[in-house]
């Protein structure tokens, strides 16, 4: 039986500014997909 793992990722900088921006992702998922979807403007 195969299981899926899902995670919720949220942009805390936007949340602290009053705009919630987060999304559910099923692993594996590329980091750039997460960054684009939650609105990261720069990568560390």
Chimera marker file (.cmm) of the C-alpha trace (Angstrom):
<marker_set name="trace">
<marker id="1" x="0.000" y="0.000" z="0.000" r="1" g="1" b="0" radius="0.5"/>
<marker id="2" x="1.426" y="3.337" z="-1.062" r="1" g="1" b="0" radius="0.5"/>
<marker id="3" x="0.879" y="6.378" z="1.157" r="1" g="1" b="0" radius="0.5"/>
<marker id="4" x="0.993" y="10.049" z="0.280" r="1" g="1" b="0" radius="0.5"/>
<marker id="5" x="2.489" y="12.698" z="2.509" r="1" g="1" b="0" radius="0.5"/>
<marker id="6" x="1.020" y="16.186" z="2.286" r="1" g="1" b="0" radius="0.5"/>
<marker id="7" x="2.427" y="19.310" z="3.917" r="1" g="1" b="0" radius="0.5"/>
<marker id="8" x="1.078" y="22.829" z="4.389" r="1" g="1" b="0" radius="0.5"/>
<marker id="9" x="3.605" y="25.586" z="3.717" r="1" g="1" b="0" radius="0.5"/>
<marker id="10" x="2.895" y="29.207" z="4.590" r="1" g="1" b="0" radius="0.5"/>
<marker id="11" x="4.752" y="32.436" z="3.868" r="1" g="1" b="0" radius="0.5"/>
<marker id="12" x="5.141" y="33.839" z="7.393" r="1" g="1" b="0" radius="0.5"/>
<marker id="13" x="6.409" y="37.219" z="6.192" r="1" g="1" b="0" radius="0.5"/>
<marker id="14" x="3.149" y="37.741" z="4.316" r="1" g="1" b="0" radius="0.5"/>
<marker id="15" x="1.126" y="36.380" z="7.217" r="1" g="1" b="0" radius="0.5"/>
<marker id="16" x="2.726" y="38.868" z="9.615" r="1" g="1" b="0" radius="0.5"/>
<marker id="17" x="1.843" y="41.633" z="7.150" r="1" g="1" b="0" radius="0.5"/>
<marker id="18" x="-1.806" y="40.546" z="7.217" r="1" g="1" b="0" radius="0.5"/>
<marker id="19" x="-1.928" y="38.503" z="3.998" r="1" g="1" b="0" radius="0.5"/>
<marker id="20" x="-2.167" y="34.770" z="4.397" r="1" g="1" b="0" radius="0.5"/>
<marker id="21" x="-0.458" y="32.942" z="1.569" r="1" g="1" b="0" radius="0.5"/>
<marker id="22" x="-0.063" y="29.208" z="1.970" r="1" g="1" b="0" radius="0.5"/>
<marker id="23" x="-0.826" y="25.993" z="0.157" r="1" g="1" b="0" radius="0.5"/>
<marker id="24" x="-0.966" y="22.219" z="0.522" r="1" g="1" b="0" radius="0.5"/>
<marker id="25" x="1.603" y="20.142" z="-1.356" r="1" g="1" b="0" radius="0.5"/>
<marker id="26" x="1.920" y="16.408" z="-1.864" r="1" g="1" b="0" radius="0.5"/>
<marker id="27" x="5.523" y="15.230" z="-1.534" r="1" g="1" b="0" radius="0.5"/>
<marker id="28" x="7.812" y="15.050" z="-3.385" r="1" g="1" b="0" radius="0.5"/>
<marker id="29" x="7.543" y="18.567" z="-4.785" r="1" g="1" b="0" radius="0.5"/>
<marker id="30" x="10.320" y="20.842" z="-6.140" r="1" g="1" b="0" radius="0.5"/>
<marker id="31" x="11.193" y="23.800" z="-3.921" r="1" g="1" b="0" radius="0.5"/>
<marker id="32" x="10.725" y="26.303" z="-6.752" r="1" g="1" b="0" radius="0.5"/>
<marker id="33" x="7.099" y="25.133" z="-7.108" r="1" g="1" b="0" radius="0.5"/>
<marker id="34" x="6.501" y="25.818" z="-3.416" r="1" g="1" b="0" radius="0.5"/>
<marker id="35" x="8.273" y="29.186" z="-3.568" r="1" g="1" b="0" radius="0.5"/>
<marker id="36" x="6.228" y="30.341" z="-6.557" r="1" g="1" b="0" radius="0.5"/>
<marker id="37" x="2.909" y="29.188" z="-5.098" r="1" g="1" b="0" radius="0.5"/>
<marker id="38" x="3.370" y="30.870" z="-1.685" r="1" g="1" b="0" radius="0.5"/>
<marker id="39" x="4.810" y="34.066" z="-3.137" r="1" g="1" b="0" radius="0.5"/>
<marker id="40" x="8.456" y="34.016" z="-2.097" r="1" g="1" b="0" radius="0.5"/>
<marker id="41" x="10.167" y="36.922" z="-3.769" r="1" g="1" b="0" radius="0.5"/>
<marker id="42" x="13.728" y="35.826" z="-2.978" r="1" g="1" b="0" radius="0.5"/>
<marker id="43" x="15.318" y="32.489" z="-2.224" r="1" g="1" b="0" radius="0.5"/>
<marker id="44" x="17.840" y="31.920" z="0.542" r="1" g="1" b="0" radius="0.5"/>
<link id1="1" id2="2" r="1" g="1" b="0" radius="0.2"/>
<link id1="2" id2="3" r="1" g="1" b="0" radius="0.2"/>
<link id1="3" id2="4" r="1" g="1" b="0" radius="0.2"/>
<link id1="4" id2="5" r="1" g="1" b="0" radius="0.2"/>
<link id1="5" id2="6" r="1" g="1" b="0" radius="0.2"/>
<link id1="6" id2="7" r="1" g="1" b="0" radius="0.2"/>
<link id1="7" id2="8" r="1" g="1" b="0" radius="0.2"/>
<link id1="8" id2="9" r="1" g="1" b="0" radius="0.2"/>
<link id1="9" id2="10" r="1" g="1" b="0" radius="0.2"/>
<link id1="10" id2="11" r="1" g="1" b="0" radius="0.2"/>
<link id1="11" id2="12" r="1" g="1" b="0" radius="0.2"/>
<link id1="12" id2="13" r="1" g="1" b="0" radius="0.2"/>
<link id1="13" id2="14" r="1" g="1" b="0" radius="0.2"/>
<link id1="14" id2="15" r="1" g="1" b="0" radius="0.2"/>
<link id1="15" id2="16" r="1" g="1" b="0" radius="0.2"/>
<link id1="16" id2="17" r="1" g="1" b="0" radius="0.2"/>
<link id1="17" id2="18" r="1" g="1" b="0" radius="0.2"/>
<link id1="18" id2="19" r="1" g="1" b="0" radius="0.2"/>
<link id1="19" id2="20" r="1" g="1" b="0" radius="0.2"/>
<link id1="20" id2="21" r="1" g="1" b="0" radius="0.2"/>
<link id1="21" id2="22" r="1" g="1" b="0" radius="0.2"/>
<link id1="22" id2="23" r="1" g="1" b="0" radius="0.2"/>
<link id1="23" id2="24" r="1" g="1" b="0" radius="0.2"/>
<link id1="24" id2="25" r="1" g="1" b="0" radius="0.2"/>
<link id1="25" id2="26" r="1" g="1" b="0" radius="0.2"/>
<link id1="26" id2="27" r="1" g="1" b="0" radius="0.2"/>
<link id1="27" id2="28" r="1" g="1" b="0" radius="0.2"/>
<link id1="28" id2="29" r="1" g="1" b="0" radius="0.2"/>
<link id1="29" id2="30" r="1" g="1" b="0" radius="0.2"/>
<link id1="30" id2="31" r="1" g="1" b="0" radius="0.2"/>
<link id1="31" id2="32" r="1" g="1" b="0" radius="0.2"/>
<link id1="32" id2="33" r="1" g="1" b="0" radius="0.2"/>
<link id1="33" id2="34" r="1" g="1" b="0" radius="0.2"/>
<link id1="34" id2="35" r="1" g="1" b="0" radius="0.2"/>
<link id1="35" id2="36" r="1" g="1" b="0" radius="0.2"/>
<link id1="36" id2="37" r="1" g="1" b="0" radius="0.2"/>
<link id1="37" id2="38" r="1" g="1" b="0" radius="0.2"/>
<link id1="38" id2="39" r="1" g="1" b="0" radius="0.2"/>
<link id1="39" id2="40" r="1" g="1" b="0" radius="0.2"/>
<link id1="40" id2="41" r="1" g="1" b="0" radius="0.2"/>
<link id1="41" id2="42" r="1" g="1" b="0" radius="0.2"/>
<link id1="42" id2="43" r="1" g="1" b="0" radius="0.2"/>
<link id1="43" id2="44" r="1" g="1" b="0" radius="0.2"/>
</marker_set>
